[in-house]
Structure formats: C-alpha cells, structure tokens
Amino acid sequence: MGQFFVFGSMAKLLVSLLLWFLVSLPSPVQGEEGSAYENPFPLLPGLEPSVEFWKLVFTRYSTSELIFHDLLEPTKIYKVLKAGEDNTARRLIEEEREKIQSAYGLKADEKRVRVQRGLKERFASGLQLSRKHLEQMQRIFREEGVPVELTLLPLVESSFNIHARSRAGALGLWQFMTATGKQFLRISSVVDERKDPLESTRAAARFLKRNYDLLGNWPLAITAYNHGREGMLRAVAEVGSKDLMEIIRRYQSPAFGFASKNFYAEFLAAVEVAGKGEEFFPNLEYHRPFPLEELEVEQPTSIAALLKSTDIPRSEFLDWNPALNPKISDLPIGYRVKVPPEKLELFLVAYQQIIGQVKRSARAVREISGPWTRHRVAPGETLSQIAKHYRLSVREIQRANRLASAHLIAAGQDLKIPKR
C-alpha cells in the first residue's frame, strides 16, 4: 500500500511537471498551411525604435524631405528639411548638421546627426508594383522552402522595379551584383536574368536559404543579404554570438555601418507597412496580377520565326522577357521563355513547328550527305584492308560508293566510309 502511494505521488508529480513545461512553451504562430511554427522574423528586444523609424520613413516623409535624426536614437528627429527630390548640395546638409549639433550641444566628432531622405512615394510605388508578380513569387519561395514574407524584401531593395540599378551595379528586383548573380543566374551580353522577375526570385530564394543554412537564423540571414555572407560570418566569429542585437552593439567594423545594422529593422518595417497598406496608403491603385508561364527552348530559336506565327509584337514579347537584350535575334539553349497563360498554347504550337522544321532539315542533310568519313586510297591498298581498318564489311563500303566490284578501286581515289 505504501509503495503504491509513493509511486502514485511520483506519477502525479511527473504529470504536473509535464503540464507546466507545455504551458511554459512560447505560443506558436499559425502558418499559412495551418501548421504551427515559431515566428522566423522576431522583433528583437532593442530593435523597436529602428523599426518605428523606418515606418515613418516609408509612410510619413516624402522623397522631397530630408530627415535629420539621431544615429543612436533613430526616432529622435531633430529637423525635417524640404529640399526637393534632386540631389541636395552636400554643403547645405553639412551646414544644417552643424547647426543641429550646436543647438543640441552635440560634439562635432560624435557624428550623431544622420540624414535620411523620406521614401513615402517610392514605397507606395513599390506596393503598387508588387501585386504584379507577388503571388507567383510566393509560390516560388514555398517551392524552395523559404518563408514567403521574404518576397517583400524588394520593397527595401528596389521598390519592385525590375530595371532598378544601384550606383554599385546591383540590378533588378533583388539587386544582385554580377558576381553573386552568376552563382545562380545567366548573365551575359545576350541575357541578364537579374531583370527577370521569376528567375531572379528563384535565385534570391536559394541565396537566402544558403545564408540561413550557414548563419542559423533569419535575422542574420537577412542582414547578410546587405552586408554579405562572409561579413556576417566574421561578425559572428568575432562577437561569439548569433544574436543580431549583440552583433549590432558589439561588432566593430568600418563596413558594418548604419545600412547593415538597420537592414533587418527596415525589412520588419516594410512587412508591417505592407500588411496595413490600406491603412497607410488609402485608395492606392495596385497593379493587376500578371502571371507568366515558362517554355524552355532546347536549341537556339529564332525570335522572329517564333513570333511570326503567333502574331505577337516583338516589343510585347520583350516586355514579358526583360532579361533578353532588345537586339537579340535567337533565344539561347535552355532559356525559359515567359508568356502569359492564355498565350502558352499558341507559343507551344509555334515552337513545335520550328523544332519540326529544324529536325526535318537535319534529316534531309543526313540523307543527302550522310555521316561519312573520307578515305583516300593508298597505292597497293585493297578494299578488304580498308574495311578491316574501319571495322566495316567490304559490302558496306561497296554500297556507300556504288562499287560493282571490290576490285574497282585505284590509288588516289576518295571513298566515303560510313560512320558507325
């Protein structure tokens, strides 16, 4: 009886501990597919002011306004200066910065006053453009096993402008530099897939996933998109932590400046604002979704021939395929042609006709010329020796050269030798 009581008490204690452990676990976030998972993009403690600052930049301040704010306390805004949307003279900015430092008793060598241009119009434009390909981009990210929220990163990078180019040479929706882009995309004088919304999105998903696999969490993986994967690995090694806030506070590197430190906060702000688009930008007219189907070409294909039977203007075709050089004449092997779903069957028929013509032409050439090797008969050489050399029968060589007799060959004569 006593043993049973002890055993029963221990069982109750274990059940109580288990219940306490389950209740203590952080509440899961419900995912798109209905499964529960931990939020991959947490608002890290201490990052709140930076996120709020970027929300103001995206929604309140115009591109014609310069925001003079505190570098360490970003929501502390000293002054907003109307300056026009063109590049304001550096001298004017420096004069204003000196006035603010003097008025607030800041030391000149502290460099606490930073200037940020408002981005309200640019962000609104990005939201409008995003709807054009966002649904398809999200599908690509799901297929690659990457959180779909990351498809909003172009709001920060390019405002969803496929032709966006930075001063450093980054190009397209996802702002890939040439060296990085070539790891995932075709980049040449003929095709630059950085400008293709679907190809570049596949590349971005794989690049971000690689960052995550190496760095272990999404705050670091996203920051690496700006600062570079190797740069973040160095930061983690030097600080001895994978906590982004610890790295922001402690990592000292000239390359790890305001842009890199704030990139994750900028992303979080963009996601929040995009989720409340109607609240921040009422009556905004969004672009209609424009899904694209893909048709991979197996051999160089003439664009003119492809378009001739489809009755599609070349300019419209190039709009669907912005990765192509406008002067291009032939589609390279392996290129995936982008066409609207309602045009896919039309293009498939045209492409199959071209492929069929090419195959028929190749067959005709083979029938006329045949796959031959030329052999010049040497003095004293017999047809039997020649046949043995090429591992053929005498009859095969006779038939190929229409020889009535195996003895009717002469030195210097050219024979057609069938290829095996």
C-alpha positions in Angstrom: 0.0 0.0 0.0 2.8 2.4 0.9 4.7 1.6 -2.2 1.6 2.2 -4.4 1.1 5.6 -2.7 4.7 6.7 -3.4 4.5 5.5 -7.0 1.2 7.3 -7.5 2.5 10.5 -6.0 5.5 10.4 -8.2 3.3 9.9 -11.3 1.1 12.9 -10.3 4.3 15.0 -9.8 5.6 14.0 -13.3 2.3 14.8 -14.9 2.2 18.2 -13.2 5.8 19.0 -14.3 4.9 18.0 -17.9 1.8 20.2 -17.9 3.9 23.1 -16.5 6.5 22.6 -19.3 3.9 22.6 -22.0 2.2 25.8 -20.7 5.7 27.5 -20.4 6.5 26.9 -24.1 6.2 30.1 -26.3 2.9 30.3 -28.2 3.3 29.1 -31.8 2.3 31.3 -34.7 -0.2 29.8 -37.1 1.4 29.3 -40.5 -0.2 29.5 -44.0 -0.7 25.8 -44.3 -2.4 25.6 -40.9 0.7 24.2 -39.1 2.2 25.9 -36.1 5.7 27.2 -36.2 7.8 29.8 -34.3 7.9 33.2 -35.8 11.0 33.2 -38.0 11.2 37.1 -38.0 11.0 38.2 -34.4 11.1 41.8 -33.3 14.3 41.6 -31.3 14.4 43.4 -28.0 16.0 46.8 -28.5 15.2 46.9 -32.2 11.8 48.6 -31.7 13.0 52.2 -32.2 14.7 51.3 -35.5 11.6 49.6 -36.8 9.4 52.6 -35.9 11.9 55.0 -37.6 11.7 53.1 -40.9 7.9 53.0 -40.7 8.0 56.8 -40.5 10.4 57.0 -43.4 8.1 54.7 -45.5 4.8 56.3 -44.7 5.1 59.9 -43.4 8.0 61.6 -45.1 8.2 62.5 -48.8 11.1 61.9 -51.1 11.4 65.7 -51.2 12.1 65.8 -47.4 15.4 65.3 -45.6 15.1 63.8 -42.1 17.9 64.9 -39.7 17.8 62.3 -36.9 20.0 60.8 -34.2 22.2 58.0 -35.3 21.9 56.1 -32.0 18.3 57.0 -31.2 16.7 57.0 -34.7 13.2 58.1 -33.6 14.8 61.3 -32.2 14.2 63.6 -35.2 15.9 66.9 -34.9 14.6 68.5 -38.1 12.9 67.8 -41.4 14.1 69.9 -44.3 12.3 70.4 -47.6 14.9 70.0 -50.2 13.3 68.9 -53.5 13.8 65.4 -55.0 17.1 66.2 -56.7 20.4 65.7 -55.0 20.8 68.4 -52.5 24.2 70.1 -52.2 26.3 68.4 -49.6 27.3 71.9 -48.3 23.7 72.6 -47.4 23.4 69.4 -45.5 26.6 69.9 -43.6 25.6 73.4 -42.6 22.3 72.2 -41.3 24.0 69.3 -39.4 26.4 71.8 -37.7 23.5 74.0 -36.7 21.7 71.0 -35.1 24.8 69.8 -33.3 25.4 73.2 -31.9 21.8 73.7 -30.9 21.7 70.3 -29.1 25.1 70.6 -27.6 26.5 67.6 -29.6 30.2 67.3 -30.2 31.3 67.5 -33.8 33.4 64.4 -33.6 30.5 62.3 -32.3 28.7 62.3 -35.7 25.3 61.7 -34.0 23.3 63.6 -36.7 22.4 61.5 -39.7 20.4 62.4 -42.8 17.8 60.2 -44.4 15.6 61.1 -47.3 11.9 60.2 -47.0 10.6 57.3 -49.1 6.8 57.6 -48.9 6.2 57.9 -52.7 8.8 55.2 -53.5 7.3 52.8 -51.0 3.8 53.4 -52.3 5.0 52.8 -55.8 6.6 49.5 -54.7 3.4 48.4 -53.1 1.6 49.1 -56.4 4.1 47.2 -58.5 4.4 44.3 -56.0 1.0 42.8 -56.9 2.1 42.2 -60.5 4.2 39.2 -59.6 3.9 38.7 -55.8 1.6 35.7 -55.9 3.9 33.8 -58.3 7.0 34.9 -56.3 5.4 33.5 -53.1 4.8 30.2 -54.9 8.4 30.0 -55.9 9.5 30.7 -52.3 7.2 27.9 -51.0 8.7 25.5 -53.5 12.2 26.4 -52.3 11.2 26.1 -48.7 11.8 29.7 -47.8 9.3 31.9 -45.7 7.0 33.8 -48.1 7.3 37.0 -46.1 10.8 37.4 -47.6 9.2 38.1 -51.0 8.6 41.6 -49.7 12.3 42.3 -49.4 12.3 44.0 -52.8 10.2 46.8 -51.2 13.5 47.7 -49.4 15.9 46.7 -52.3 14.3 48.0 -55.5 10.6 49.0 -54.8 9.8 46.1 -57.1 11.3 47.9 -60.1 12.8 45.1 -62.4 15.0 47.7 -64.1 16.4 49.2 -60.8 20.2 49.7 -60.9 22.3 50.9 -58.0 25.4 53.0 -58.2 27.4 50.0 -57.3 26.0 48.0 -60.3 23.4 45.9 -58.4 20.5 45.2 -60.8 16.9 44.1 -60.9 14.1 43.3 -58.4 16.5 41.6 -56.0 19.5 43.9 -56.6 22.1 41.2 -57.4 25.6 42.2 -58.1 27.2 40.5 -61.2 29.5 38.2 -59.2 26.8 37.0 -56.9 24.2 36.8 -59.6 26.4 34.5 -61.7 26.2 31.9 -59.0 22.5 31.4 -59.7 21.6 33.2 -63.0 22.6 33.5 -66.6 24.3 36.9 -67.0 25.8 37.8 -70.4 25.6 40.4 -73.2 22.6 38.4 -74.6 20.7 37.5 -71.4 20.7 39.1 -67.9 18.3 37.1 -65.7 18.7 39.6 -62.9 16.0 41.6 -64.7 13.7 38.5 -64.9 11.2 38.6 -62.0 10.8 34.8 -61.9 14.4 33.7 -62.4 15.8 36.3 -60.0 13.2 35.3 -57.4 14.4 31.7 -57.6 17.9 32.9 -57.2 17.0 35.1 -54.2 15.2 32.2 -52.5 18.2 29.9 -52.9 20.6 32.6 -51.9 18.6 33.5 -48.7 18.3 29.8 -47.9 22.0 29.4 -48.2 22.5 32.3 -45.8 20.1 30.8 -43.4 21.8 27.4 -43.5 25.2 28.9 -42.8 24.2 31.5 -40.2 21.4 29.6 -38.4 18.6 32.3 -38.1 16.7 34.7 -40.3 17.7 38.0 -38.7 21.4 37.2 -39.5 20.5 35.7 -43.0 18.6 38.8 -43.9 21.3 41.1 -42.7 23.8 39.1 -44.7 21.8 40.0 -47.8 23.0 43.5 -47.3 26.3 43.1 -45.5 27.4 39.9 -47.2 27.6 36.3 -46.0 31.3 36.3 -45.3 30.9 39.6 -43.5 28.3 38.2 -41.1 30.3 35.1 -40.5 33.2 37.3 -39.4 30.9 39.3 -37.2 29.5 36.1 -35.6 33.1 34.7 -35.0 34.4 38.0 -33.5 31.4 38.6 -31.2 31.0 34.9 -30.4 27.2 35.1 -30.7 24.5 34.6 -33.3 22.3 37.2 -31.7 21.9 40.1 -34.1 21.4 42.7 -31.4 24.7 41.6 -29.7 26.4 42.0 -33.0 24.9 45.4 -33.6 26.0 46.5 -30.1 29.5 45.0 -30.1 30.8 44.3 -33.6 33.3 47.0 -34.8 33.9 47.2 -38.5 34.0 50.1 -40.9 31.9 48.1 -43.4 29.3 47.3 -40.8 27.6 50.7 -40.8 24.1 52.1 -40.4 22.7 50.4 -43.5 23.8 46.9 -42.4 22.8 47.4 -38.8 19.4 48.6 -39.8 18.6 46.3 -42.7 16.7 43.7 -40.7 14.7 46.5 -39.0 14.0 48.0 -42.4 12.6 44.6 -43.6 10.4 44.3 -40.5 9.0 47.8 -41.0 8.4 47.0 -44.7 6.5 43.8 -43.9 4.3 45.6 -41.3 3.5 48.5 -43.6 2.7 46.2 -46.5 0.3 44.3 -44.3 -1.5 47.5 -43.5 -1.3 49.0 -46.9 -4.8 50.3 -47.0 -4.3 52.0 -43.6 -1.1 53.8 -44.6 -1.9 54.4 -48.2 -5.7 54.6 -48.7 -7.1 54.3 -52.2 -3.8 53.1 -53.6 -4.3 51.6 -57.1 -2.4 48.3 -57.2 -1.2 46.6 -60.4 -3.2 43.6 -61.5 -1.5 40.2 -61.1 0.3 39.3 -64.3 1.2 35.6 -64.0 3.7 34.1 -66.5 4.1 30.6 -67.9 7.5 29.3 -68.9 8.6 27.4 -72.0 12.2 26.1 -72.1 13.9 26.1 -75.5 16.0 23.0 -76.4 18.1 24.7 -79.1 18.8 28.2 -80.4 15.5 29.5 -81.7 14.8 32.5 -83.9 12.6 35.0 -82.1 11.4 36.4 -85.5 10.3 32.9 -86.6 8.6 32.2 -83.2 6.7 35.5 -83.3 5.7 35.3 -86.9 3.1 32.6 -86.5 1.9 33.9 -83.1 1.2 37.5 -84.3 2.7 38.9 -81.1 4.6 42.2 -81.4 8.3 41.9 -80.6 8.0 44.8 -78.1 5.3 43.0 -76.2 7.4 39.8 -76.2 10.4 41.7 -74.8 8.2 43.2 -72.0 7.4 39.6 -70.9 11.1 38.7 -71.2 13.0 41.7 -69.8 16.1 39.6 -69.3 16.7 39.5 -73.1 18.9 42.1 -74.8 16.5 44.0 -77.1 18.8 43.4 -80.0 18.8 39.7 -79.6 17.8 37.6 -82.6 18.0 34.0 -81.3 16.9 32.6 -78.0 19.9 30.6 -76.4 19.6 27.0 -75.4 18.0 26.5 -72.0 16.4 29.9 -71.9 12.9 29.8 -70.4 10.5 31.9 -72.5 8.0 33.8 -70.4 4.4 34.1 -71.8 1.0 34.8 -70.3 -1.1 31.6 -69.7 -3.5 32.5 -72.5 -0.7 32.6 -75.0 1.2 29.5 -73.9 -0.6 27.1 -76.3 0.0 29.5 -79.2 3.7 29.6 -78.4 3.9 25.8 -77.9 2.5 25.2 -81.4 4.8 27.8 -83.0 7.8 26.3 -81.2 7.0 22.7 -82.1 6.7 23.8 -85.7 10.1 25.4 -85.6 11.6 22.3 -83.9 10.0 20.1 -86.5 11.3 22.1 -89.4 14.8 22.0 -88.0 14.7 18.3 -87.4 13.4 17.7 -91.0 16.1 19.9 -92.4 18.8 18.0 -90.4 17.3 14.7 -91.6 17.4 15.8 -95.2 21.0 16.8 -94.9 21.9 13.5 -93.5 20.1 11.7 -96.3 21.9 13.7 -98.9 25.4 13.8 -97.5 25.3 11.1 -94.9 27.5 10.9 -91.9 30.7 10.0 -93.8 34.4 9.9 -93.3 36.6 10.4 -96.4 39.4 7.9 -97.1 41.9 8.4 -99.9 43.1 5.0 -101.3 46.9 4.5 -101.0 49.0 2.7 -103.6 48.5 -1.1 -103.3 45.7 -0.7 -100.7 42.8 -3.1 -101.1 39.1 -2.7 -100.2 39.4 -5.5 -97.7 42.2 -3.8 -95.8 40.3 -0.5 -95.8 37.1 -2.3 -94.5 39.2 -4.0 -91.7 40.7 -0.7 -90.7 37.3 0.9 -90.2 35.8 -2.2 -88.8 33.2 -2.4 -91.6 32.3 -5.1 -94.1 33.5 -4.8 -97.7 29.9 -4.8 -98.8 29.1 -1.7 -96.6 31.8 0.3 -98.3 30.8 -1.0 -101.8 27.2 0.0 -101.2 28.2 3.5 -99.9 30.3 4.1 -103.0 28.2 2.2 -105.5 31.1 -0.1 -106.4 30.1 -3.1 -108.6 33.2 -5.0 -107.6 35.6 -4.9 -104.7 38.5 -4.7 -107.1 37.3 -1.5 -108.8 39.3 1.0 -106.7 42.5 2.8 -107.6 45.3 4.7 -105.8 44.3 8.3 -105.1 40.6 7.6 -105.2 38.4 9.1 -102.5 36.0 6.7 -100.8 33.1 7.5 -98.5 33.3 5.5 -95.3 30.1 5.2 -93.3 30.4 6.3 -89.6 29.3 3.7 -87.0 
